[in-house]
């Protein structure tokens, strides 16, 4: 059975991936390449969702204890 440390590591990795995706989307939004209005809207929407998800992850990670307090 996997423990809390494994779950915490899983959440930390997920947060790292979300941060990387946010950075990628923000670079795309700032790039000078012509994007359609719809694509920019989708990217902006995805950035907002990713930031919300990251905020929730960052709030929950400290709450997960490394080891059981028995």
LUMLUMDREN-2810 file (N, C-alpha, C; in Angstrom, 1 decimal):
<atoms>
<atom><aa>X</aa><ch>A</ch><at>N</at><xx>0.8</xx><yy>-1.2</yy><zz>0.0</zz></atom>
<atom><aa>X</aa><ch>A</ch><at>CA</at><xx>0.0</xx><yy>0.0</yy><zz>0.0</zz></atom>
<atom><aa>X</aa><ch>A</ch><at>C</at><xx>0.9</xx><yy>1.2</yy><zz>0.0</zz></atom>
<atom><aa>X</aa><ch>A</ch><at>N</at><xx>0.5</xx><yy>2.2</yy><zz>-0.8</zz></atom>
<atom><aa>X</aa><ch>A</ch><at>CA</at><xx>1.3</xx><yy>3.4</yy><zz>-0.9</zz></atom>
<atom><aa>X</aa><ch>A</ch><at>C</at><xx>0.9</xx><yy>4.4</yy><zz>0.2</zz></atom>
<atom><aa>X</aa><ch>A</ch><at>N</at><xx>1.9</xx><yy>5.1</yy><zz>0.7</zz></atom>
<atom><aa>X</aa><ch>A</ch><at>CA</at><xx>1.6</xx><yy>6.0</yy><zz>1.9</zz></atom>
<atom><aa>X</aa><ch>A</ch><at>C</at><xx>1.4</xx><yy>7.5</yy><zz>1.5</zz></atom>
<atom><aa>X</aa><ch>A</ch><at>N</at><xx>1.3</xx><yy>8.3</yy><zz>2.5</zz></atom>
<atom><aa>X</aa><ch>A</ch><at>CA</at><xx>1.0</xx><yy>9.7</yy><zz>2.3</zz></atom>
<atom><aa>X</aa><ch>A</ch><at>C</at><xx>2.2</xx><yy>10.4</yy><zz>1.6</zz></atom>
<atom><aa>X</aa><ch>A</ch><at>N</at><xx>3.4</xx><yy>9.9</yy><zz>1.9</zz></atom>
<atom><aa>X</aa><ch>A</ch><at>CA</at><xx>4.6</xx><yy>10.5</yy><zz>1.2</zz></atom>
<atom><aa>X</aa><ch>A</ch><at>C</at><xx>4.5</xx><yy>10.3</yy><zz>-0.3</zz></atom>
<atom><aa>X</aa><ch>A</ch><at>N</at><xx>4.0</xx><yy>9.2</yy><zz>-0.8</zz></atom>
<atom><aa>X</aa><ch>A</ch><at>CA</at><xx>3.8</xx><yy>8.9</yy><zz>-2.2</zz></atom>
<atom><aa>X</aa><ch>A</ch><at>C</at><xx>2.8</xx><yy>9.9</yy><zz>-2.8</zz></atom>
<atom><aa>X</aa><ch>A</ch><at>N</at><xx>1.7</xx><yy>10.0</yy><zz>-2.0</zz></atom>
<atom><aa>X</aa><ch>A</ch><at>CA</at><xx>0.6</xx><yy>10.9</yy><zz>-2.5</zz></atom>
<atom><aa>X</aa><ch>A</ch><at>C</at><xx>1.1</xx><yy>12.4</yy><zz>-2.6</zz></atom>
<atom><aa>X</aa><ch>A</ch><at>N</at><xx>1.9</xx><yy>12.8</yy><zz>-1.6</zz></atom>
<atom><aa>X</aa><ch>A</ch><at>CA</at><xx>2.4</xx><yy>14.1</yy><zz>-1.6</zz></atom>
<atom><aa>X</aa><ch>A</ch><at>C</at><xx>3.4</xx><yy>14.3</yy><zz>-2.7</zz></atom>
<atom><aa>X</aa><ch>A</ch><at>N</at><xx>4.2</xx><yy>13.4</yy><zz>-3.0</zz></atom>
<atom><aa>X</aa><ch>A</ch><at>CA</at><xx>5.1</xx><yy>13.4</yy><zz>-4.1</zz></atom>
<atom><aa>X</aa><ch>A</ch><at>C</at><xx>4.4</xx><yy>13.5</yy><zz>-5.5</zz></atom>
<atom><aa>X</aa><ch>A</ch><at>N</at><xx>3.3</xx><yy>12.8</yy><zz>-5.5</zz></atom>
<atom><aa>X</aa><ch>A</ch><at>CA</at><xx>2.4</xx><yy>12.8</yy><zz>-6.7</zz></atom>
<atom><aa>X</aa><ch>A</ch><at>C</at><xx>1.8</xx><yy>14.2</yy><zz>-6.9</zz></atom>
<atom><aa>X</aa><ch>A</ch><at>N</at><xx>1.3</xx><yy>14.8</yy><zz>-5.9</zz></atom>
<atom><aa>X</aa><ch>A</ch><at>CA</at><xx>0.8</xx><yy>16.1</yy><zz>-6.0</zz></atom>
<atom><aa>X</aa><ch>A</ch><at>C</at><xx>1.8</xx><yy>17.2</yy><zz>-6.3</zz></atom>
<atom><aa>X</aa><ch>A</ch><at>N</at><xx>3.0</xx><yy>17.0</yy><zz>-5.8</zz></atom>
<atom><aa>X</aa><ch>A</ch><at>CA</at><xx>4.1</xx><yy>17.9</yy><zz>-6.1</zz></atom>
<atom><aa>X</aa><ch>A</ch><at>C</at><xx>4.5</xx><yy>17.8</yy><zz>-7.6</zz></atom>
<atom><aa>X</aa><ch>A</ch><at>N</at><xx>4.5</xx><yy>16.6</yy><zz>-8.1</zz></atom>
<atom><aa>X</aa><ch>A</ch><at>CA</at><xx>4.8</xx><yy>16.4</yy><zz>-9.5</zz></atom>
<atom><aa>X</aa><ch>A</ch><at>C</at><xx>3.7</xx><yy>17.0</yy><zz>-10.4</zz></atom>
<atom><aa>X</aa><ch>A</ch><at>N</at><xx>2.5</xx><yy>16.9</yy><zz>-10.0</zz></atom>
<atom><aa>X</aa><ch>A</ch><at>CA</at><xx>1.4</xx><yy>17.4</yy><zz>-10.7</zz></atom>
<atom><aa>X</aa><ch>A</ch><at>C</at><xx>1.5</xx><yy>19.0</yy><zz>-10.7</zz></atom>
<atom><aa>X</aa><ch>A</ch><at>N</at><xx>1.8</xx><yy>19.6</yy><zz>-9.6</zz></atom>
<atom><aa>X</aa><ch>A</ch><at>CA</at><xx>2.0</xx><yy>21.0</yy><zz>-9.5</zz></atom>
<atom><aa>X</aa><ch>A</ch><at>C</at><xx>3.1</xx><yy>21.5</yy><zz>-10.4</zz></atom>
<atom><aa>X</aa><ch>A</ch><at>N</at><xx>4.2</xx><yy>20.7</yy><zz>-10.5</zz></atom>
<atom><aa>X</aa><ch>A</ch><at>CA</at><xx>5.3</xx><yy>21.1</yy><zz>-11.3</zz></atom>
<atom><aa>X</aa><ch>A</ch><at>C</at><xx>4.9</xx><yy>21.0</yy><zz>-12.8</zz></atom>
<atom><aa>X</aa><ch>A</ch><at>N</at><xx>4.1</xx><yy>20.1</yy><zz>-13.2</zz></atom>
<atom><aa>X</aa><ch>A</ch><at>CA</at><xx>3.6</xx><yy>20.0</yy><zz>-14.5</zz></atom>
<atom><aa>X</aa><ch>A</ch><at>C</at><xx>2.7</xx><yy>21.1</yy><zz>-14.9</zz></atom>
<atom><aa>X</aa><ch>A</ch><at>N</at><xx>1.8</xx><yy>21.5</yy><zz>-13.9</zz></atom>
<atom><aa>X</aa><ch>A</ch><at>CA</at><xx>0.9</xx><yy>22.6</yy><zz>-14.1</zz></atom>
<atom><aa>X</aa><ch>A</ch><at>C</at><xx>1.7</xx><yy>23.9</yy><zz>-14.3</zz></atom>
<atom><aa>X</aa><ch>A</ch><at>N</at><xx>2.7</xx><yy>24.1</yy><zz>-13.5</zz></atom>
<atom><aa>X</aa><ch>A</ch><at>CA</at><xx>3.5</xx><yy>25.3</yy><zz>-13.6</zz></atom>
<atom><aa>X</aa><ch>A</ch><at>C</at><xx>4.2</xx><yy>25.4</yy><zz>-15.0</zz></atom>
<atom><aa>X</aa><ch>A</ch><at>N</at><xx>4.7</xx><yy>24.2</yy><zz>-15.5</zz></atom>
<atom><aa>X</aa><ch>A</ch><at>CA</at><xx>5.3</xx><yy>24.2</yy><zz>-16.8</zz></atom>
<atom><aa>X</aa><ch>A</ch><at>C</at><xx>4.3</xx><yy>24.5</yy><zz>-17.9</zz></atom>
<atom><aa>X</aa><ch>A</ch><at>N</at><xx>3.1</xx><yy>24.0</yy><zz>-17.8</zz></atom>
<atom><aa>X</aa><ch>A</ch><at>CA</at><xx>2.0</xx><yy>24.2</yy><zz>-18.8</zz></atom>
<atom><aa>X</aa><ch>A</ch><at>C</at><xx>1.7</xx><yy>25.7</yy><zz>-18.7</zz></atom>
<atom><aa>X</aa><ch>A</ch><at>N</at><xx>1.6</xx><yy>26.3</yy><zz>-17.6</zz></atom>
<atom><aa>X</aa><ch>A</ch><at>CA</at><xx>1.2</xx><yy>27.7</yy><zz>-17.5</zz></atom>
<atom><aa>X</aa><ch>A</ch><at>C</at><xx>2.3</xx><yy>28.6</yy><zz>-18.2</zz></atom>
<atom><aa>X</aa><ch>A</ch><at>N</at><xx>3.6</xx><yy>28.2</yy><zz>-17.9</zz></atom>
<atom><aa>X</aa><ch>A</ch><at>CA</at><xx>4.7</xx><yy>29.0</yy><zz>-18.6</zz></atom>
<atom><aa>X</aa><ch>A</ch><at>C</at><xx>4.6</xx><yy>28.8</yy><zz>-20.1</zz></atom>
<atom><aa>X</aa><ch>A</ch><at>N</at><xx>4.3</xx><yy>27.6</yy><zz>-20.6</zz></atom>
<atom><aa>X</aa><ch>A</ch><at>CA</at><xx>4.2</xx><yy>27.4</yy><zz>-22.0</zz></atom>
<atom><aa>X</aa><ch>A</ch><at>C</at><xx>3.1</xx><yy>28.2</yy><zz>-22.6</zz></atom>
<atom><aa>X</aa><ch>A</ch><at>N</at><xx>1.9</xx><yy>28.2</yy><zz>-21.9</zz></atom>
<atom><aa>X</aa><ch>A</ch><at>CA</at><xx>0.8</xx><yy>29.0</yy><zz>-22.4</zz></atom>
<atom><aa>X</aa><ch>A</ch><at>C</at><xx>1.0</xx><yy>30.5</yy><zz>-22.4</zz></atom>
<atom><aa>X</aa><ch>A</ch><at>N</at><xx>1.7</xx><yy>31.0</yy><zz>-21.4</zz></atom>
<atom><aa>X</aa><ch>A</ch><at>CA</at><xx>2.0</xx><yy>32.4</yy><zz>-21.3</zz></atom>
<atom><aa>X</aa><ch>A</ch><at>C</at><xx>3.0</xx><yy>32.8</yy><zz>-22.4</zz></atom>
<atom><aa>X</aa><ch>A</ch><at>N</at><xx>3.9</xx><yy>31.9</yy><zz>-22.7</zz></atom>
<atom><aa>X</aa><ch>A</ch><at>CA</at><xx>4.9</xx><yy>32.2</yy><zz>-23.8</zz></atom>
<atom><aa>X</aa><ch>A</ch><at>C</at><xx>4.1</xx><yy>32.3</yy><zz>-25.1</zz></atom>
<atom><aa>X</aa><ch>A</ch><at>N</at><xx>3.2</xx><yy>31.3</yy><zz>-25.3</zz></atom>
<atom><aa>X</aa><ch>A</ch><at>CA</at><xx>2.4</xx><yy>31.3</yy><zz>-26.5</zz></atom>
<atom><aa>X</aa><ch>A</ch><at>C</at><xx>1.6</xx><yy>32.6</yy><zz>-26.7</zz></atom>
<atom><aa>X</aa><ch>A</ch><at>N</at><xx>1.0</xx><yy>33.1</yy><zz>-25.6</zz></atom>
<atom><aa>X</aa><ch>A</ch><at>CA</at><xx>0.2</xx><yy>34.3</yy><zz>-25.6</zz></atom>
<atom><aa>X</aa><ch>A</ch><at>C</at><xx>1.0</xx><yy>35.5</yy><zz>-25.9</zz></atom>
<atom><aa>X</aa><ch>A</ch><at>N</at><xx>2.2</xx><yy>35.5</yy><zz>-25.5</zz></atom>
<atom><aa>X</aa><ch>A</ch><at>CA</at><xx>3.1</xx><yy>36.7</yy><zz>-25.7</zz></atom>
<atom><aa>X</aa><ch>A</ch><at>C</at><xx>3.9</xx><yy>36.7</yy><zz>-27.0</zz></atom>
<atom><aa>X</aa><ch>A</ch><at>N</at><xx>3.9</xx><yy>35.5</yy><zz>-27.7</zz></atom>
<atom><aa>X</aa><ch>A</ch><at>CA</at><xx>4.6</xx><yy>35.4</yy><zz>-28.9</zz></atom>
<atom><aa>X</aa><ch>A</ch><at>C</at><xx>4.0</xx><yy>36.3</yy><zz>-30.0</zz></atom>
<atom><aa>X</aa><ch>A</ch><at>N</at><xx>4.9</xx><yy>36.6</yy><zz>-30.9</zz></atom>
<atom><aa>X</aa><ch>A</ch><at>CA</at><xx>4.5</xx><yy>37.6</yy><zz>-32.0</zz></atom>
<atom><aa>X</aa><ch>A</ch><at>C</at><xx>3.8</xx><yy>36.8</yy><zz>-33.1</zz></atom>
<atom><aa>X</aa><ch>A</ch><at>N</at><xx>3.8</xx><yy>35.5</yy><zz>-33.1</zz></atom>
<atom><aa>X</aa><ch>A</ch><at>CA</at><xx>3.2</xx><yy>34.7</yy><zz>-34.1</zz></atom>
<atom><aa>X</aa><ch>A</ch><at>C</at><xx>1.7</xx><yy>35.0</yy><zz>-34.2</zz></atom>
<atom><aa>X</aa><ch>A</ch><at>N</at><xx>1.2</xx><yy>35.1</yy><zz>-35.4</zz></atom>
<atom><aa>X</aa><ch>A</ch><at>CA</at><xx>-0.2</xx><yy>35.4</yy><zz>-35.5</zz></atom>
<atom><aa>X</aa><ch>A</ch><at>C</at><xx>-1.1</xx><yy>34.2</yy><zz>-35.0</zz></atom>
<atom><aa>X</aa><ch>A</ch><at>N</at><xx>-1.9</xx><yy>34.4</yy><zz>-34.1</zz></atom>
<atom><aa>X</aa><ch>A</ch><at>CA</at><xx>-2.8</xx><yy>33.4</yy><zz>-33.6</zz></atom>
<atom><aa>X</aa><ch>A</ch><at>C</at><xx>-4.2</xx><yy>33.9</yy><zz>-33.8</zz></atom>
<atom><aa>X</aa><ch>A</ch><at>N</at><xx>-5.1</xx><yy>33.0</yy><zz>-34.1</zz></atom>
<atom><aa>X</aa><ch>A</ch><at>CA</at><xx>-6.5</xx><yy>33.4</yy><zz>-34.3</zz></atom>
<atom><aa>X</aa><ch>A</ch><at>C</at><xx>-7.1</xx><yy>33.9</yy><zz>-32.9</zz></atom>
<atom><aa>X</aa><ch>A</ch><at>N</at><xx>-8.0</xx><yy>34.7</yy><zz>-33.0</zz></atom>
<atom><aa>X</aa><ch>A</ch><at>CA</at><xx>-8.7</xx><yy>35.2</yy><zz>-31.8</zz></atom>
<atom><aa>X</aa><ch>A</ch><at>C</at><xx>-9.2</xx><yy>34.1</yy><zz>-30.9</zz></atom>
<atom><aa>X</aa><ch>A</ch><at>N</at><xx>-9.8</xx><yy>33.1</yy><zz>-31.5</zz></atom>
<atom><aa>X</aa><ch>A</ch><at>CA</at><xx>-10.3</xx><yy>32.0</yy><zz>-30.8</zz></atom>
<atom><aa>X</aa><ch>A</ch><at>C</at><xx>-9.2</xx><yy>31.2</yy><zz>-30.1</zz></atom>
<atom><aa>X</aa><ch>A</ch><at>N</at><xx>-8.1</xx><yy>31.0</yy><zz>-30.7</zz></atom>
<atom><aa>X</aa><ch>A</ch><at>CA</at><xx>-7.0</xx><yy>30.3</yy><zz>-30.1</zz></atom>
<atom><aa>X</aa><ch>A</ch><at>C</at><xx>-6.4</xx><yy>31.1</yy><zz>-28.9</zz></atom>
<atom><aa>X</aa><ch>A</ch><at>N</at><xx>-6.3</xx><yy>32.4</yy><zz>-29.0</zz></atom>
<atom><aa>X</aa><ch>A</ch><at>CA</at><xx>-5.9</xx><yy>33.2</yy><zz>-27.9</zz></atom>
<atom><aa>X</aa><ch>A</ch><at>C</at><xx>-6.9</xx><yy>33.1</yy><zz>-26.7</zz></atom>
<atom><aa>X</aa><ch>A</ch><at>N</at><xx>-8.1</xx><yy>33.1</yy><zz>-27.0</zz></atom>
<atom><aa>X</aa><ch>A</ch><at>CA</at><xx>-9.2</xx><yy>33.0</yy><zz>-26.0</zz></atom>
<atom><aa>X</aa><ch>A</ch><at>C</at><xx>-9.1</xx><yy>31.7</yy><zz>-25.3</zz></atom>
<atom><aa>X</aa><ch>A</ch><at>N</at><xx>-8.9</xx><yy>30.6</yy><zz>-26.1</zz></atom>
<atom><aa>X</aa><ch>A</ch><at>CA</at><xx>-8.7</xx><yy>29.3</yy><zz>-25.5</zz></atom>
<atom><aa>X</aa><ch>A</ch><at>C</at><xx>-7.5</xx><yy>29.2</yy><zz>-24.6</zz></atom>
<atom><aa>X</aa><ch>A</ch><at>N</at><xx>-6.4</xx><yy>29.7</yy><zz>-25.0</zz></atom>
<atom><aa>X</aa><ch>A</ch><at>CA</at><xx>-5.2</xx><yy>29.7</yy><zz>-24.2</zz></atom>
<atom><aa>X</aa><ch>A</ch><at>C</at><xx>-5.3</xx><yy>30.5</yy><zz>-23.0</zz></atom>
<atom><aa>X</aa><ch>A</ch><at>N</at><xx>-6.0</xx><yy>31.7</yy><zz>-23.0</zz></atom>
<atom><aa>X</aa><ch>A</ch><at>CA</at><xx>-6.2</xx><yy>32.5</yy><zz>-21.9</zz></atom>
<atom><aa>X</aa><ch>A</ch><at>C</at><xx>-7.1</xx><yy>31.7</yy><zz>-20.9</zz></atom>
<atom><aa>X</aa><ch>A</ch><at>N</at><xx>-8.1</xx><yy>31.1</yy><zz>-21.4</zz></atom>
<atom><aa>X</aa><ch>A</ch><at>CA</at><xx>-9.0</xx><yy>30.3</yy><zz>-20.5</zz></atom>
<atom><aa>X</aa><ch>A</ch><at>C</at><xx>-8.3</xx><yy>29.1</yy><zz>-19.9</zz></atom>
<atom><aa>X</aa><ch>A</ch><at>N</at><xx>-7.4</xx><yy>28.5</yy><zz>-20.6</zz></atom>
<atom><aa>X</aa><ch>A</ch><at>CA</at><xx>-6.6</xx><yy>27.4</yy><zz>-20.1</zz></atom>
<atom><aa>X</aa><ch>A</ch><at>C</at><xx>-5.6</xx><yy>27.9</yy><zz>-19.0</zz></atom>
<atom><aa>X</aa><ch>A</ch><at>N</at><xx>-5.1</xx><yy>29.1</yy><zz>-19.2</zz></atom>
<atom><aa>X</aa><ch>A</ch><at>CA</at><xx>-4.1</xx><yy>29.6</yy><zz>-18.2</zz></atom>
<atom><aa>X</aa><ch>A</ch><at>C</at><xx>-4.9</xx><yy>29.9</yy><zz>-16.9</zz></atom>
<atom><aa>X</aa><ch>A</ch><at>N</at><xx>-6.1</xx><yy>30.5</yy><zz>-17.0</zz></atom>
<atom><aa>X</aa><ch>A</ch><at>CA</at><xx>-6.9</xx><yy>30.7</yy><zz>-15.8</zz></atom>
<atom><aa>X</aa><ch>A</ch><at>C</at><xx>-7.2</xx><yy>29.4</yy><zz>-15.1</zz></atom>
<atom><aa>X</aa><ch>A</ch><at>N</at><xx>-7.6</xx><yy>28.4</yy><zz>-15.8</zz></atom>
<atom><aa>X</aa><ch>A</ch><at>CA</at><xx>-7.9</xx><yy>27.1</yy><zz>-15.2</zz></atom>
<atom><aa>X</aa><ch>A</ch><at>C</at><xx>-6.7</xx><yy>26.5</yy><zz>-14.5</zz></atom>
<atom><aa>X</aa><ch>A</ch><at>N</at><xx>-5.6</xx><yy>26.6</yy><zz>-15.2</zz></atom>
<atom><aa>X</aa><ch>A</ch><at>CA</at><xx>-4.4</xx><yy>26.0</yy><zz>-14.7</zz></atom>
<atom><aa>X</aa><ch>A</ch><at>C</at><xx>-3.9</xx><yy>26.7</yy><zz>-13.4</zz></atom>
<atom><aa>X</aa><ch>A</ch><at>N</at><xx>-4.0</xx><yy>28.0</yy><zz>-13.4</zz></atom>
<atom><aa>X</aa><ch>A</ch><at>CA</at><xx>-3.6</xx><yy>28.8</yy><zz>-12.2</zz></atom>
<atom><aa>X</aa><ch>A</ch><at>C</at><xx>-4.5</xx><yy>28.4</yy><zz>-11.0</zz></atom>
<atom><aa>X</aa><ch>A</ch><at>N</at><xx>-5.8</xx><yy>28.3</yy><zz>-11.3</zz></atom>
<atom><aa>X</aa><ch>A</ch><at>CA</at><xx>-6.7</xx><yy>27.9</yy><zz>-10.3</zz></atom>
<atom><aa>X</aa><ch>A</ch><at>C</at><xx>-6.4</xx><yy>26.5</yy><zz>-9.7</zz></atom>
<atom><aa>X</aa><ch>A</ch><at>N</at><xx>-6.1</xx><yy>25.5</yy><zz>-10.6</zz></atom>
<atom><aa>X</aa><ch>A</ch><at>CA</at><xx>-5.7</xx><yy>24.2</yy><zz>-10.2</zz></atom>
<atom><aa>X</aa><ch>A</ch><at>C</at><xx>-4.4</xx><yy>24.2</yy><zz>-9.4</zz></atom>
<atom><aa>X</aa><ch>A</ch><at>N</at><xx>-3.4</xx><yy>25.0</yy><zz>-9.9</zz></atom>
<atom><aa>X</aa><ch>A</ch><at>CA</at><xx>-2.2</xx><yy>25.1</yy><zz>-9.1</zz></atom>
<atom><aa>X</aa><ch>A</ch><at>C</at><xx>-2.4</xx><yy>25.7</yy><zz>-7.7</zz></atom>
<atom><aa>X</aa><ch>A</ch><at>N</at><xx>-3.2</xx><yy>26.7</yy><zz>-7.6</zz></atom>
<atom><aa>X</aa><ch>A</ch><at>CA</at><xx>-3.5</xx><yy>27.3</yy><zz>-6.3</zz></atom>
<atom><aa>X</aa><ch>A</ch><at>C</at><xx>-4.1</xx><yy>26.2</yy><zz>-5.4</zz></atom>
<atom><aa>X</aa><ch>A</ch><at>N</at><xx>-5.0</xx><yy>25.4</yy><zz>-5.9</zz></atom>
<atom><aa>X</aa><ch>A</ch><at>CA</at><xx>-5.6</xx><yy>24.3</yy><zz>-5.0</zz></atom>
<atom><aa>X</aa><ch>A</ch><at>C</at><xx>-4.5</xx><yy>23.3</yy><zz>-4.7</zz></atom>
<atom><aa>X</aa><ch>A</ch><at>N</at><xx>-3.7</xx><yy>22.9</yy><zz>-5.6</zz></atom>
<atom><aa>X</aa><ch>A</ch><at>CA</at><xx>-2.6</xx><yy>22.0</yy><zz>-5.3</zz></atom>
<atom><aa>X</aa><ch>A</ch><at>C</at><xx>-1.7</xx><yy>22.5</yy><zz>-4.2</zz></atom>
<atom><aa>X</aa><ch>A</ch><at>N</at><xx>-1.3</xx><yy>23.8</yy><zz>-4.4</zz></atom>
<atom><aa>X</aa><ch>A</ch><at>CA</at><xx>-0.3</xx><yy>24.4</yy><zz>-3.4</zz></atom>
<atom><aa>X</aa><ch>A</ch><at>C</at><xx>-1.0</xx><yy>24.5</yy><zz>-2.0</zz></atom>
<atom><aa>X</aa><ch>A</ch><at>N</at><xx>-2.3</xx><yy>24.7</yy><zz>-2.0</zz></atom>
<atom><aa>X</aa><ch>A</ch><at>CA</at><xx>-2.9</xx><yy>24.7</yy><zz>-0.7</zz></atom>
<atom><aa>X</aa><ch>A</ch><at>C</at><xx>-3.0</xx><yy>23.3</yy><zz>0.0</zz></atom>
<atom><aa>X</aa><ch>A</ch><at>N</at><xx>-3.2</xx><yy>22.3</yy><zz>-0.9</zz></atom>
<atom><aa>X</aa><ch>A</ch><at>CA</at><xx>-3.4</xx><yy>20.9</yy><zz>-0.3</zz></atom>
<atom><aa>X</aa><ch>A</ch><at>C</at><xx>-2.0</xx><yy>20.2</yy><zz>0.0</zz></atom>
<atom><aa>X</aa><ch>A</ch><at>N</at><xx>-1.0</xx><yy>20.5</yy><zz>-0.7</zz></atom>
<atom><aa>X</aa><ch>A</ch><at>CA</at><xx>0.3</xx><yy>19.8</yy><zz>-0.5</zz></atom>
<atom><aa>X</aa><ch>A</ch><at>C</at><xx>0.8</xx><yy>20.0</yy><zz>1.0</zz></atom>
<atom><aa>X</aa><ch>A</ch><at>N</at><xx>0.8</xx><yy>21.1</yy><zz>1.6</zz></atom>
<atom><aa>X</aa><ch>A</ch><at>CA</at><xx>1.3</xx><yy>21.2</yy><zz>3.0</zz></atom>
<atom><aa>X</aa><ch>A</ch><at>C</at><xx>0.5</xx><yy>20.5</yy><zz>4.0</zz></atom>
<atom><aa>X</aa><ch>A</ch><at>N</at><xx>-0.8</xx><yy>20.2</yy><zz>3.6</zz></atom>
<atom><aa>X</aa><ch>A</ch><at>CA</at><xx>-1.7</xx><yy>19.6</yy><zz>4.5</zz></atom>
<atom><aa>X</aa><ch>A</ch><at>C</at><xx>-1.5</xx><yy>18.1</yy><zz>4.6</zz></atom>
<atom><aa>X</aa><ch>A</ch><at>N</at><xx>-0.8</xx><yy>17.5</yy><zz>3.6</zz></atom>
<atom><aa>X</aa><ch>A</ch><at>CA</at><xx>-0.5</xx><yy>16.1</yy><zz>3.6</zz></atom>
<atom><aa>X</aa><ch>A</ch><at>C</at><xx>0.7</xx><yy>15.8</yy><zz>4.4</zz></atom>
<atom><aa>X</aa><ch>A</ch><at>N</at><xx>0.6</xx><yy>15.1</yy><zz>5.5</zz></atom>
<atom><aa>X</aa><ch>A</ch><at>CA</at><xx>1.7</xx><yy>14.7</yy><zz>6.3</zz></atom>
<atom><aa>X</aa><ch>A</ch><at>C</at><xx>2.6</xx><yy>13.7</yy><zz>5.7</zz></atom>
<atom><aa>X</aa><ch>A</ch><at>N</at><xx>3.9</xx><yy>13.8</yy><zz>5.9</zz></atom>
<atom><aa>X</aa><ch>A</ch><at>CA</at><xx>4.9</xx><yy>12.9</yy><zz>5.3</zz></atom>
<atom><aa>X</aa><ch>A</ch><at>C</at><xx>4.7</xx><yy>11.5</yy><zz>5.9</zz></atom>
<atom><aa>X</aa><ch>A</ch><at>N</at><xx>4.5</xx><yy>11.4</yy><zz>7.1</zz></atom>
<atom><aa>X</aa><ch>A</ch><at>CA</at><xx>4.3</xx><yy>10.1</yy><zz>7.8</zz></atom>
<atom><aa>X</aa><ch>A</ch><at>C</at><xx>3.1</xx><yy>10.1</yy><zz>8.7</zz></atom>
<atom><aa>X</aa><ch>A</ch><at>N</at><xx>2.6</xx><yy>8.9</yy><zz>9.0</zz></atom>
<atom><aa>X</aa><ch>A</ch><at>CA</at><xx>1.5</xx><yy>8.8</yy><zz>9.8</zz></atom>
<atom><aa>X</aa><ch>A</ch><at>C</at><xx>1.9</xx><yy>9.1</yy><zz>11.3</zz></atom>
<atom><aa>X</aa><ch>A</ch><at>N</at><xx>1.1</xx><yy>9.8</yy><zz>12.0</zz></atom>
<atom><aa>X</aa><ch>A</ch><at>CA</at><xx>1.5</xx><yy>10.3</yy><zz>13.4</zz></atom>
<atom><aa>X</aa><ch>A</ch><at>C</at><xx>1.1</xx><yy>9.3</yy><zz>14.4</zz></atom>
<atom><aa>X</aa><ch>A</ch><at>N</at><xx>1.4</xx><yy>8.0</yy><zz>14.2</zz></atom>
<atom><aa>X</aa><ch>A</ch><at>CA</at><xx>1.0</xx><yy>7.0</yy><zz>15.2</zz></atom>
<atom><aa>X</aa><ch>A</ch><at>C</at><xx>2.1</xx><yy>6.8</yy><zz>16.2</zz></atom>
</atoms>
